């Protein structure tokens, strides 16, 4: 809504950024919101360019800055209003570089707006620290909306409550003003009136996510036992027969004595779902080279498949597939090694801890159990120590197995393998 203040100015232009185009176009995202608002003002959309033209000549566009190099795509642009949705997703260099493009001769004084969620590891956490209680992590209510000024000098940012003070300290400087307005879900009365269950969704999060997204805490981080707590995982002697099973692999390519002292593990976690309960059946974790890993991968998969057949369990094996044709060719090769078995690569998506959230939620309420084995302590220690553990391979494989069993990526994986195979055979 912010750019609508200026749509009667024929020279006005605004660009609203998300980190990726997918985020702009996703269901209920920025573009969908604009489709609800702008047609009523007789604006015309350009769906290809994600741009709106208003009757008197003003324009509002939506764009991404996925990579650092995308900053220079805007060289030469003049944008009266820059807006960043989820500013914590952008790098500091992206934000400050785009200020060069925040200029206009249309009569609107150029300005910038951004929305954000708390992120203690983002550059925003230090940029906004005056507005945040550094002990509790919560916004300081009496400072919300208070204006401050800064200049950049010698590679650092100097702040003051007065632009005149900065001009005295740093002659020839031109201070810029900044403010931070704190808000939470309770301020969004329209959302809560139309979708009151959203508050329950926030309350259902784990302690870290709840503190950040519901309570607005800028300091809370996952600690050992908070992402996954070993007390959440009862150990059982066996899992019920039947159901469906997935072994998820997280491959590494460096043997322990090579290249570095502590390389990543190749991890393969097998999980079975029966009547809404998830059983971690086995965990493979070794620091081996590519040849040993491939042999173990093939043998383990075949043994898994035979055991599943004997118990009437539907079985699949999955692994993470990186973007690019080389990774697709490697996935196709692995599929051929496992002829007759439901096998395929799955495109990696999002942050590892985001991918693990659904598994943690089920574990917290007692729906994830471990089948007794010699690997139990290794698995429990690894999961409990996240995110401080040196490696996250076992966690990533475990979360992948769970997500594959819940159906989010299985169809995509099967289709992907078939498409690649069809291309290989038919060109």
C-alpha positions as CSV (number, residue, x, y, z in Angstrom):
1,X,0.0,0.0,0.0
2,X,2.9,2.4,0.7
3,X,3.5,3.3,-3.0
4,X,-0.1,4.2,-3.5
5,X,0.5,7.6,-1.9
6,X,2.2,8.7,-5.1
7,X,0.3,7.1,-8.0
8,X,-1.0,10.5,-9.2
9,X,2.5,11.6,-9.9
10,X,3.3,10.6,-13.5
11,X,7.0,10.4,-12.9
12,X,6.9,8.2,-9.8
13,X,8.3,4.7,-9.7
14,X,8.7,2.2,-6.9
15,X,10.2,-1.3,-6.8
16,X,9.4,-3.8,-4.1
17,X,12.0,-6.5,-3.6
18,X,12.0,-10.1,-2.3
19,X,15.1,-12.1,-2.3
20,X,13.8,-14.5,-5.0
21,X,11.2,-14.2,-7.8
22,X,9.6,-17.4,-6.4
23,X,8.9,-15.6,-3.2
24,X,7.3,-12.7,-5.1
25,X,5.0,-15.1,-7.0
26,X,4.2,-17.6,-4.3
27,X,0.7,-18.2,-3.1
28,X,-0.5,-15.2,-1.1
29,X,2.7,-13.4,-1.7
30,X,3.5,-9.9,-2.9
31,X,2.1,-10.3,-6.4
32,X,-1.2,-11.9,-5.2
33,X,-1.6,-9.0,-2.7
34,X,-1.1,-6.5,-5.5
35,X,-3.7,-8.2,-7.6
36,X,-6.2,-7.7,-4.8
37,X,-5.3,-4.0,-4.4
38,X,-4.2,-2.4,-7.6
39,X,-7.0,-3.2,-10.1
40,X,-9.5,-1.2,-8.1
41,X,-7.3,1.9,-8.9
42,X,-7.5,1.1,-12.7
43,X,-3.9,-0.1,-12.8
44,X,-2.8,-2.4,-15.6
45,X,-0.6,-5.4,-14.7
46,X,2.3,-6.8,-16.8
47,X,2.5,-10.3,-15.5
48,X,5.7,-11.1,-17.3
49,X,7.7,-8.1,-15.9
50,X,5.8,-8.1,-12.6
51,X,5.0,-4.4,-13.1
52,X,1.9,-2.2,-12.7
53,X,1.1,0.9,-14.7
54,X,-1.3,3.4,-13.2
55,X,-3.5,5.7,-15.2
56,X,-1.5,8.9,-14.7
57,X,1.8,7.3,-15.5
58,X,3.2,6.0,-12.1
59,X,4.7,2.5,-12.0
60,X,5.2,-0.1,-9.3
61,X,7.4,-3.1,-9.9
62,X,8.3,-6.3,-8.1
63,X,11.7,-7.8,-8.4
64,X,14.4,-10.0,-6.8
65,X,18.0,-9.7,-5.6
66,X,18.8,-13.4,-5.4
67,X,22.5,-13.1,-5.9
68,X,25.1,-10.4,-5.1
69,X,25.7,-9.8,-8.8
70,X,22.0,-8.9,-9.3
71,X,22.7,-5.5,-7.6
72,X,24.4,-4.3,-10.8
73,X,21.3,-5.2,-12.9
74,X,19.9,-1.9,-11.5
75,X,22.8,0.3,-12.5
76,X,21.5,3.5,-14.0
77,X,18.0,3.1,-12.5
78,X,16.2,5.9,-10.7
79,X,13.7,4.6,-8.1
80,X,11.9,7.1,-5.9
81,X,10.8,4.4,-3.4
82,X,12.7,1.2,-2.6
83,X,11.0,-1.4,-0.5
84,X,12.4,-4.6,0.9
85,X,10.1,-7.3,2.1
86,X,11.9,-9.6,4.7
87,X,14.9,-7.3,4.7
88,X,16.8,-9.8,6.9
89,X,17.0,-12.1,3.9
90,X,19.1,-9.6,2.0
91,X,22.8,-8.9,2.5
92,X,24.0,-5.7,3.9
93,X,25.9,-5.0,0.7
94,X,22.7,-5.5,-1.3
95,X,20.8,-3.0,0.8
96,X,23.4,-0.2,0.8
97,X,24.3,-0.7,-2.9
98,X,20.7,-0.2,-3.9
99,X,20.6,3.2,-2.0
100,X,22.6,4.5,-5.0
101,X,19.5,3.8,-7.1
102,X,17.2,5.6,-4.6
103,X,16.9,8.9,-6.6
104,X,14.3,10.7,-8.6
105,X,13.4,14.0,-10.3
106,X,9.6,13.3,-10.0
107,X,9.2,15.6,-6.9
108,X,8.9,12.8,-4.4
109,X,11.7,12.8,-1.9
110,X,13.4,9.4,-2.4
111,X,13.0,7.1,0.6
112,X,13.3,3.4,1.6
113,X,11.0,1.1,3.6
114,X,11.6,-2.4,4.8
115,X,9.8,-5.2,6.7
116,X,11.6,-7.8,8.7
117,X,11.4,-10.6,11.2
118,X,13.9,-11.0,14.1
119,X,17.1,-12.7,13.0
120,X,20.0,-12.6,15.5
121,X,22.5,-13.6,12.9
122,X,21.6,-11.0,10.2
123,X,23.3,-7.7,9.7
124,X,20.1,-6.0,10.8
125,X,20.5,-7.3,14.3
126,X,23.5,-5.0,14.8
127,X,22.2,-2.2,12.6
128,X,19.0,-1.9,14.7
129,X,20.6,-2.7,18.1
130,X,19.8,0.8,19.6
131,X,16.1,-0.1,19.3
132,X,16.5,-3.6,20.8
133,X,17.2,-4.4,24.5
134,X,20.5,-6.2,24.2
135,X,19.9,-8.3,27.3
136,X,16.3,-9.5,26.7
137,X,16.3,-9.3,22.9
138,X,12.9,-7.6,22.8
139,X,12.3,-4.2,21.2
140,X,12.4,-1.2,23.6
141,X,8.8,0.1,23.4
142,X,9.6,3.8,24.1
143,X,12.2,3.8,21.3
144,X,9.9,2.4,18.7
145,X,9.5,5.0,15.9
146,X,12.3,7.2,17.3
147,X,14.4,8.8,14.6
148,X,18.2,8.4,14.6
149,X,20.9,9.5,12.1
150,X,24.1,7.7,10.9
151,X,27.1,8.3,8.6
152,X,29.5,5.7,7.4
153,X,33.1,6.5,8.1
154,X,36.2,4.4,7.7
155,X,34.2,1.3,7.0
156,X,32.0,1.6,10.1
157,X,28.7,3.2,10.9
158,X,28.6,6.1,13.4
159,X,25.2,6.9,15.0
160,X,23.7,10.0,16.8
161,X,20.4,11.3,18.0
162,X,21.2,14.5,16.1
163,X,22.3,15.1,12.5
164,X,24.0,18.3,13.6
165,X,26.2,16.4,16.0
166,X,27.3,14.1,13.1
167,X,28.1,17.0,10.9
168,X,30.3,18.5,13.6
169,X,32.1,15.3,14.2
170,X,32.4,14.4,10.5
171,X,32.6,17.6,8.4
172,X,31.2,17.3,4.9
173,X,29.2,14.2,5.9
174,X,25.5,13.9,5.0
175,X,23.7,12.0,7.7
176,X,20.8,9.6,6.8
177,X,17.9,9.1,9.1
178,X,16.6,5.7,10.2
179,X,13.8,4.5,12.4
180,X,12.5,1.1,13.5
181,X,8.9,0.5,14.3
182,X,8.3,-2.7,16.3
183,X,5.1,-4.7,15.8
184,X,3.8,-8.2,16.4
185,X,0.8,-10.3,15.3
186,X,-1.4,-8.6,17.8
187,X,-1.1,-5.4,15.9
188,X,-2.5,-7.1,12.8
189,X,-6.1,-6.9,13.8
190,X,-7.4,-7.6,10.3
191,X,-5.4,-10.8,10.0
192,X,-6.5,-12.0,13.4
193,X,-10.2,-11.2,12.7
194,X,-10.2,-13.0,9.4
195,X,-7.8,-15.8,10.3
196,X,-7.8,-16.2,14.1
197,X,-6.2,-19.7,13.9
198,X,-3.0,-18.1,12.7
199,X,-2.2,-17.2,16.3
200,X,-2.5,-20.8,17.2
201,X,-0.1,-21.6,14.4
202,X,2.5,-19.3,15.9
203,X,1.9,-20.7,19.4
204,X,2.5,-24.2,18.1
205,X,6.1,-23.5,17.1
206,X,9.1,-24.6,18.9
207,X,10.6,-22.4,21.6
208,X,13.0,-20.6,19.3
209,X,10.6,-19.9,16.5
210,X,7.9,-18.9,18.9
211,X,10.2,-16.4,20.7
212,X,11.2,-14.9,17.3
213,X,7.9,-14.9,15.3
214,X,5.3,-14.5,18.0
215,X,7.1,-12.6,20.7
216,X,9.6,-10.6,18.5
217,X,12.8,-11.6,20.2
218,X,16.0,-10.6,18.4
219,X,18.5,-12.5,20.5
220,X,17.1,-16.0,20.9
221,X,19.0,-18.7,19.1
222,X,18.7,-22.5,18.9
223,X,20.7,-24.1,21.7
224,X,21.6,-27.7,22.4
225,X,18.4,-29.6,23.2
226,X,16.2,-26.9,21.8
227,X,16.2,-27.9,18.1
228,X,16.0,-31.5,19.1
229,X,16.0,-32.8,22.6
230,X,17.1,-36.4,23.2
231,X,14.3,-36.8,25.8
232,X,11.8,-36.6,22.9
233,X,12.9,-39.9,21.4
234,X,11.8,-43.1,23.2
235,X,13.7,-46.2,22.3
236,X,11.6,-49.3,21.3
237,X,12.7,-52.8,20.6
238,X,11.1,-53.0,17.1
239,X,8.8,-51.1,14.7
240,X,5.5,-52.5,13.6
241,X,5.5,-54.3,10.2
242,X,4.0,-52.6,7.1
243,X,3.6,-48.9,6.5
244,X,6.1,-47.2,4.3
245,X,9.8,-46.6,4.6
246,X,12.4,-44.2,3.3
247,X,16.2,-44.2,3.5
248,X,17.5,-40.6,2.9
249,X,21.1,-40.0,2.1
250,X,23.3,-36.9,2.6
251,X,26.4,-37.6,0.6
252,X,29.9,-36.3,1.3
253,X,32.9,-36.9,-0.9
254,X,36.0,-36.6,1.3
255,X,37.6,-39.4,3.3
256,X,38.7,-38.6,6.9
257,X,42.4,-38.8,6.3
258,X,42.2,-36.7,3.1
259,X,42.0,-32.9,2.6
260,X,41.0,-31.9,6.1
261,X,40.9,-33.4,9.5
262,X,37.2,-33.5,10.1
263,X,35.3,-33.7,6.7
264,X,31.6,-34.1,6.4
265,X,29.9,-37.4,7.0
266,X,28.0,-39.4,4.5
267,X,24.8,-40.1,6.4
268,X,21.9,-42.4,5.5
269,X,18.9,-42.5,7.8
270,X,16.1,-45.0,7.4
271,X,12.7,-44.1,8.8
272,X,9.4,-46.0,8.7
273,X,5.9,-44.5,9.1
274,X,3.2,-46.7,10.6
275,X,-0.2,-45.3,11.7
276,X,1.1,-41.8,12.1
277,X,4.2,-42.8,14.2
278,X,7.7,-42.4,12.7
279,X,10.3,-45.0,13.6
280,X,14.0,-44.2,13.0
281,X,15.2,-47.7,12.0
282,X,18.9,-47.2,11.3
283,X,21.5,-44.6,10.8
284,X,24.6,-44.9,8.6
285,X,27.3,-42.2,9.2
286,X,30.8,-42.6,7.8
287,X,33.6,-40.3,6.7
288,X,34.6,-42.3,3.6
289,X,35.7,-41.5,0.1
290,X,33.4,-41.7,-3.0
291,X,34.2,-45.3,-3.9
292,X,33.5,-46.7,-0.5
293,X,30.4,-44.5,-0.1
294,X,28.9,-45.8,-3.4
295,X,29.5,-49.4,-2.5
296,X,27.9,-48.9,1.0
297,X,25.1,-47.0,-0.6
298,X,24.2,-49.7,-3.1
299,X,24.6,-52.6,-0.6
300,X,22.6,-50.8,2.1
301,X,19.8,-49.9,-0.3
302,X,19.5,-53.5,-1.6
303,X,19.5,-54.9,2.0
304,X,16.8,-52.3,3.0
305,X,14.7,-53.2,0.0
306,X,14.9,-57.0,0.8
307,X,14.0,-56.4,4.4
308,X,11.1,-54.2,3.4
309,X,9.8,-56.8,1.0
310,X,9.9,-59.4,3.8
311,X,7.8,-57.2,6.2
312,X,5.3,-55.9,3.6
313,X,6.7,-52.3,3.8
314,X,6.7,-50.0,0.9
315,X,10.3,-48.8,0.4
316,X,12.0,-45.8,-1.3
317,X,15.5,-44.3,-1.2
318,X,16.2,-40.6,-1.8
319,X,19.1,-38.3,-1.8
320,X,19.6,-34.6,-2.2
321,X,20.1,-33.4,-5.7
322,X,21.9,-30.1,-6.2
323,X,20.9,-27.7,-9.1
324,X,22.7,-28.3,-12.4
325,X,22.9,-30.9,-15.1
326,X,25.9,-32.7,-13.6
327,X,23.9,-33.5,-10.5
328,X,21.0,-34.7,-12.5
329,X,23.3,-37.0,-14.5
330,X,24.7,-38.3,-11.3
331,X,21.2,-39.0,-9.9
332,X,20.3,-40.8,-13.1
333,X,23.4,-43.0,-12.8
334,X,22.5,-43.9,-9.2
335,X,18.9,-44.7,-10.2
336,X,20.3,-47.2,-12.8
337,X,22.5,-48.8,-10.2
338,X,19.3,-49.5,-8.2
339,X,17.1,-51.0,-11.0
340,X,13.8,-52.2,-9.6
341,X,13.9,-50.0,-6.5
342,X,12.0,-46.7,-6.0
343,X,15.0,-44.4,-6.1
344,X,15.6,-40.7,-7.0
345,X,17.1,-37.4,-6.2
346,X,15.2,-34.6,-4.5
347,X,15.9,-30.9,-5.1
348,X,17.3,-29.2,-2.0
349,X,15.0,-26.5,-0.6
350,X,15.6,-23.9,2.0
351,X,17.6,-23.7,5.2
352,X,18.5,-27.0,6.9
353,X,16.8,-26.1,10.2
354,X,13.7,-25.0,8.4
355,X,13.6,-28.4,6.7
356,X,14.0,-30.0,10.1
357,X,11.1,-28.1,11.8
358,X,8.3,-30.5,10.9
359,X,10.3,-33.5,12.3
360,X,11.0,-31.6,15.5
361,X,7.3,-30.8,15.9
362,X,6.4,-34.5,15.7
363,X,9.2,-35.5,18.0
364,X,8.1,-33.0,20.6
365,X,4.7,-34.7,20.9
366,X,6.1,-38.2,21.0
367,X,5.4,-39.3,17.5
368,X,9.1,-40.2,16.6
369,X,10.7,-43.3,18.1
370,X,14.1,-45.0,17.8
371,X,14.5,-48.7,17.2
372,X,17.1,-50.0,19.5
373,X,20.6,-50.3,17.8
374,X,24.3,-49.6,18.3
375,X,23.8,-46.3,16.4
376,X,21.3,-44.9,18.9
377,X,23.7,-42.9,21.0
378,X,25.5,-41.4,18.0
379,X,22.2,-40.3,16.5
380,X,20.8,-38.9,19.8
381,X,24.0,-37.0,20.6
382,X,24.1,-35.5,17.1
383,X,20.5,-34.4,17.1
384,X,20.6,-33.0,20.7
385,X,23.7,-30.9,20.0
386,X,22.3,-29.1,17.0
387,X,23.1,-26.4,16.0
388,X,26.4,-26.4,17.8
389,X,27.4,-29.8,16.5
390,X,30.3,-29.6,14.0
391,X,28.2,-31.5,11.4
392,X,24.6,-31.5,10.5
393,X,24.6,-34.5,8.0
394,X,22.6,-36.9,10.2
395,X,20.1,-34.2,11.1
396,X,19.7,-33.3,7.4
397,X,19.3,-37.0,6.4
398,X,16.7,-37.5,9.2
399,X,14.7,-34.5,8.3
400,X,14.9,-35.5,4.6
401,X,13.5,-39.0,5.4
402,X,10.7,-37.5,7.4
403,X,9.8,-35.0,4.7
404,X,9.9,-37.6,2.0
405,X,7.5,-39.8,4.0
406,X,5.1,-37.0,4.5
407,X,4.7,-36.6,0.8
408,X,6.1,-33.2,0.1
409,X,8.7,-34.2,-2.4
410,X,8.0,-37.8,-3.5
411,X,6.0,-37.1,-6.6
412,X,8.5,-34.5,-7.7
413,X,11.3,-36.9,-7.2
414,X,9.6,-39.7,-9.2
415,X,8.7,-37.4,-12.0
416,X,12.2,-35.9,-12.1
417,X,13.8,-39.3,-12.4
418,X,11.4,-40.3,-15.2
419,X,11.9,-37.1,-17.1
420,X,15.7,-37.4,-16.9
421,X,15.4,-41.0,-18.0
422,X,13.1,-40.1,-20.9
423,X,15.5,-37.4,-22.0
424,X,18.4,-39.8,-21.9
425,X,16.5,-42.4,-24.0
426,X,14.5,-40.3,-26.4
427,X,16.6,-37.1,-26.5
